């Protein structure tokens, strides 16, 4: 499918200060890029984050990127937005040959455009609500050796990793702690998710950007769900498991609004 300005990414605002972000949900690429990729559709899909766009829409505001991360990774700094070495792409060769300069420059320009739009979007949120929380939604593979390989050691691969590495953790503790607790206690038919903080992911460029530019008004929770809700090799999802994670997020989002409301009341009571 040919990408247009309208299909690059989607912004939905005015819904509230809890924002869902799905930067790696996209699978589409420009037509002039597709023939240069060395990766098959299945190889690309395995490293993309399907269903995170559905979870993002459980928030009242959202940011959804329709572009494949293999063309343009918006969760990395501008200079790294196009994967140029296999070390940047899980050992996989991404391009058949060196990407022509005009196409590279287009991706760098689009990265800059996205962050300019993001900056304006977030400033509007601050003016409207005083603060905001972004749920930066991702998923990760745990059978990298193949479909029948032994899965990653659960000791270092929680069902949900919450990345908080670039924030002022003490300042944002009420947000982080409430969200973590709500996700840990959500009832999955008598079971609970293993939810831990900064085990194998600490958050990347989106979180770093927000915490640098909005240190006391913007909080990003970088969420990495282990792909136990799908077969990462075939791409087939267990839709019941996908929906259950969505319901858990919905419950946790309600908790975030309670924390934000309490914080608002405290600030205004001190001002009176």
N, C-alpha and C positions, 0 to 999 in steps of 0.2 A: 504494500500500500504506500502511495506517495504521501509523505508527511507535509503538512502545511503549517502556517503559523498557528492556526487554531488547534491543531492536534499535537503540538510539541509537548505542552503541559497544560494542566487545568488548575485554575484558582477558584475557590469558593470561599467567600468571606461574609461578614455580617452575621454569621451564625453564632459566634461565641469565641471565647479566648482559648479554648482547647482545640488544637489544630492537628489533624492527621496528615502525615506526610508519607508518600510512597514514591521515593526517588528511583527505586529499582524495579518498579512494577512493569515497566514498558518492555515490549518485545519488537516494536516496529523500528525500521531503519529506513533512511533515504534510499531511493532506488539506485543512485549513483554510488552508494556505499556497499550495497548488498553483494555485488559481484566481486568486491575486493576482500570480503571476509573469508578467512580460511575455515572458520567454524561452521558446523552444521546448525540448523535450527534447533535440534535437540541439545547440542552442546551449549548453545546460547541460553536456552530455556533453563538448563540445569543450574546456571549461575545467576539467573535472574530471580526475582522475588514475586512470583505469581500469588494472587489473592491478597497481597498487601493493599492494593487499591480498594478492595471491598472493605477491609478493616478500616482504612482511612476514612471512609464515608460514614462510619459510625460516629465520628466527630462532627460537630456542628459546622466547622470550617475545615477545608482540606486543600492539600497541594498534591496533585497526582501527575507524575511524569510518564508520558507515553513512549518516550524514546528508549531504546535498549541501552543499557549501560555499556555495551560493547561498541557503540558509536560515540556515546557521550556519557561519562560517569559524573554526575553532578554532586556526588558525595566525596569527591576528591578535589584537591586544589586545582586551579585552572591549568597549571603546567602539566598535571597528571590526568586530566580529564579524558584523554585518549590513551588507551593502553598501547605502549610501544614495545614492551619487553614481556616475555612469558612470565617473568617473576612478578609482574603486576597483574597477571590474569590466571593464577593457579596453575602455572606451568603449561598453559595452552598457547599455541601460536594463533594469534587473532587475525593477522593480515597475510594475504598471499604475497604482497609486496609492499614496499614503503608507501604510506598514504600520501597522495599528492598534496603539495603545499596548500592549494586553494581549499581542499576539503578539511585539512587540519586547521586552517585559519577560520573556517566556518564554525567548526566545533568550539574553538577557543572563544570566538565571538559570542556564540550561543551560551556558553558557560557564563560569560560576563553579563549577558542580558538576563539570564535567569536570576543571578544574584542581585542585580539592580531591581528587578521586579519583586524579588523576595524582600529586599530591604524596604521598599515602599509599602508592601503588604504588611510587614511587621510593624512599621511605624504607625500605620493606620490602626492596627490592633492595640498598640500602646495608647494612642490617643482615645480610642473608644472604650477600652477596658482597664487600662492602667498596667496590665501585665498579660502574659500569655504562656501557655505550655504547648510544646510540640511533641507529639508522639511520632517519632522517626522510625517508621515500620520497615523491618527487614526480616529475612529468613536465611538460615544457613544449612549447608549440607553436613551430613554426619556419616555418610557411607562413601567416602571419596575413593576407596579402593575398588568400587564396582557394586552392582546391585545386590550381589550375594556376599559382599565383604562384611567383616565384623564391624559393627558401628563404632563410632568414637566412644571413648571411655566416658561414661556419664559423670565421672568425677570432674572432668574438665569440659563437659558439654551439657549445660543445663537446658531444660525445655525452653526456658526464656531467660536470656541474658539481658540485663538492663545496664546499658552503658552510661556512665556519669563522669567519665574521666576528665572532661574539660570544664566542668562547672565548678562553682563555689559550693561544694557539697554541703557545708554547714548551713549556708544561707538558704539553700533549696531543700533542706532536710524534710520539712513537712510534706512537700510534694512527693519527693522520692519515696519516703517511708510509707505514706498512705497508699500510693500506687502499688508498691511492692507487696504490701500486706493484702490488698484487695485481690491482686492476681494470685497470690499464694493460697488464699482461702476460698477462691471460687470453686464451687462443687462441680466437678466433671463426672457426674454419675458415681459419686462416692470416692473419686480420686482427686488429686490436686497436682498442679504443675510444680515442677522443681524450678523455682525462680530465684536467681542469684544476680549479684551485681559485679560487673567488671571481671568476669571469669576469663572469657576469651575475646570479648569485644568491649571497647571503652567508648565507642562513638567516633565518627570521623568528621569530615569537613563541615557538614551542615551544623552539627552540634558545636564544633569549634568556632565557626563563623558567628553563630547566634550568641554564644557565651562571651565572645570577644566584644561584639558590638552592642549587646543588650544584657550586660552582666547582672543587673538587678531587676530587670523587667521581663526577661525571656528565659525559660527553662526548656531544655530539650532532653527527653528521655529516649535514648537510642535503643530500640527494642529489636532483639534478634531472636526470632522463634526458630527452634530446631525443626527441621522438615520431617518431623514424625507425623505430620498431618497429610503427608503425600509421599509418593514414591519419587524421589528426586531424580531417578534415572529414566523412568518412563514419562514422568510429568503427570501421572494420574493422581488425583487428589481424593482423599477421604472427606467428602463434603460435610459429613456430620462433624468431623474433627475441625474442619475449617470454620463451620458455623459456631461451634462451641467456643473457639478462641475469640470469635467476634462477640459472643455474648459476654465472655469474661471481660473483654475490653469495654463493652458498654457499661458494665457494672463498675469498673474501675474509673471510667470517665465521670460517672456520677460522683464518685468519691473525690475526684480532683476539683469538681465544682464546689463541693462542700468546703474543701480546704481554701480555695480561692475566695469564697464568700466570707469565711471566717477571717482570713487575712485582711479583706477589705473592711470588715467591721472593726477590726483592731486598729487599723491605720486611721480610720475616721473618728473612732472614739478618742484616740490620742490627740487628734487635731482639734477636738472640741474643747 
